Amino acid sequence: MNNKKGLSPIIASVLLIVIVMVLAALIFVWARGFVTEKIMKNNEVIENSCAQVNIKAEAYGGKVRISNEGRIPIYGLEIVKKSLEGSSSSGPLPFDSTVIGGESGEMDLPSSLKAGDSATIIPVLLGESGTSRKSYTCSDPSYDLEIGA
């Protein structure tokens, strides 16, 4: 009988340790959703690369053409239509291929934009987060654009 009394505290201790480990794992998985991994470009946070973007843009014939005058490659554009009712965004639209410094790129305008509309274009960069590539829409700079016929 005395041997069985010694077995119960060991089982209780093991169960407590297992419960604590399971709770710690659950809290870790839950909290991980609140922490986002930074997107990097050229070994620095991608937000720093946005300040170095320099493009010129023009819109005509249902297309927008940009000329990249900076050294940061442009992955795509986000086009925000401005109107009296408010603004609407196209979301990130990638180019067929990344527009590197000194080159030009062209893409179709969203169908909601017509001749005479005004819009803002925002550059979209491509960076790395861990082992995957992710797009990042710069908050600054943005470029005003008049849609021509």
C-alpha positions in Angstrom: 0.0 0.0 0.0 2.8 2.5 0.8 4.2 2.2 -2.8 1.0 3.3 -4.4 0.9 6.6 -2.3 4.3 7.6 -3.8 3.1 7.0 -7.4 0.2 9.5 -7.2 2.3 12.7 -6.6 4.6 11.7 -9.5 1.6 11.3 -11.9 0.2 14.6 -10.7 3.5 16.4 -11.3 3.8 15.0 -14.8 0.2 16.0 -15.6 0.8 19.5 -14.3 3.9 19.9 -16.4 2.1 18.6 -19.5 -0.8 21.0 -18.9 1.6 23.9 -18.5 3.4 23.0 -21.8 0.1 22.7 -23.7 -1.1 26.1 -22.4 2.3 27.7 -23.2 2.1 26.3 -26.8 -1.5 27.6 -27.2 -0.5 31.1 -25.9 2.5 31.1 -28.3 0.4 30.3 -31.3 -2.3 32.8 -30.4 0.2 35.6 -29.7 2.2 34.9 -32.9 -0.8 36.3 -34.9 -0.3 39.7 -33.3 3.4 40.0 -34.3 4.0 40.6 -38.0 7.3 39.8 -39.6 8.9 42.9 -41.2 9.2 43.0 -45.0 12.8 43.7 -46.0 14.3 45.2 -49.1 18.1 45.7 -49.6 18.8 44.5 -46.1 16.6 47.3 -44.5 12.9 47.7 -43.6 10.9 48.3 -46.8 9.4 51.5 -45.5 12.8 53.1 -45.8 13.0 52.2 -49.5 9.7 54.0 -50.2 11.4 57.4 -49.6 13.8 56.7 -52.4 11.1 56.0 -55.0 11.1 58.5 -57.9 8.7 58.0 -60.8 6.9 60.0 -63.4 3.4 58.9 -64.6 1.0 59.7 -67.3 -2.3 58.1 -68.3 -3.8 57.9 -71.8 -5.8 55.6 -73.9 -6.9 53.4 -70.9 -3.3 52.8 -69.8 -0.9 54.3 -67.3 2.8 54.5 -68.1 5.4 55.2 -65.5 9.1 56.0 -65.9 11.2 54.9 -63.0 13.8 57.7 -62.4 15.0 56.3 -59.1 17.0 53.3 -58.2 14.3 51.3 -56.4 12.5 48.7 -58.6 8.8 49.2 -58.9 6.7 46.0 -58.7 3.3 47.5 -59.4 0.9 50.4 -58.7 -2.1 51.0 -56.5 -4.5 53.4 -58.2 -6.9 55.4 -56.1 -9.7 57.2 -57.9 -10.7 60.5 -56.4 -14.2 61.8 -56.7 -16.7 64.0 -54.8 -18.3 60.9 -53.1 -14.9 59.7 -51.8 -12.1 57.6 -53.1 -11.9 54.0 -54.2 -8.7 51.9 -54.5 -7.8 49.3 -57.1 -5.6 47.4 -54.7 -2.1 46.5 -55.7 -1.8 45.9 -59.5 1.5 44.3 -60.6 3.3 45.1 -63.8 4.1 42.2 -66.2 7.7 42.5 -65.0 9.3 44.7 -62.3 10.3 48.2 -63.6 13.9 48.8 -62.6 15.6 52.2 -62.4 15.9 53.9 -65.8 13.1 51.8 -67.4 9.5 52.4 -68.2 6.4 50.2 -67.5 2.8 50.2 -68.6 -0.4 48.7 -67.4 -4.1 48.9 -68.1 -6.1 51.4 -66.0 -9.0 50.0 -63.9 -12.3 50.2 -65.9 -13.8 52.6 -63.2 -11.4 55.3 -64.5 -12.5 57.4 -67.5 -11.0 60.3 -69.4 -11.1 63.5 -67.2 -11.0 61.6 -63.9 -8.3 62.3 -61.4 -6.5 59.6 -59.5 -3.5 59.1 -57.3 -1.0 56.3 -58.0 1.0 54.8 -55.2 4.1 52.6 -55.9 4.1 49.0 -54.8 7.5 47.4 -54.0 8.4 43.8 -53.7 10.3 42.7 -50.6 11.2 39.6 -48.6 9.7 38.3 -45.4 11.4 35.2 -44.2 11.7 32.9 -47.1 8.8 34.4 -49.2 8.4 37.5 -51.3 5.6 40.0 -50.4 4.4 43.2 -52.0 4.3 46.4 -50.0 2.2 49.4 -50.9 4.1 52.6 -50.0 2.1 55.2 -48.0 4.4 57.9 -49.3 5.2 59.1 -52.0 2.0 59.2 -54.0 1.6 60.9 -57.4 -1.5 62.7 -58.7 -2.6 61.7 -62.1 -5.1 63.2 -64.6 -6.6 60.6 -66.9 -6.3 61.7 -70.5 -8.3 60.5 -73.5 
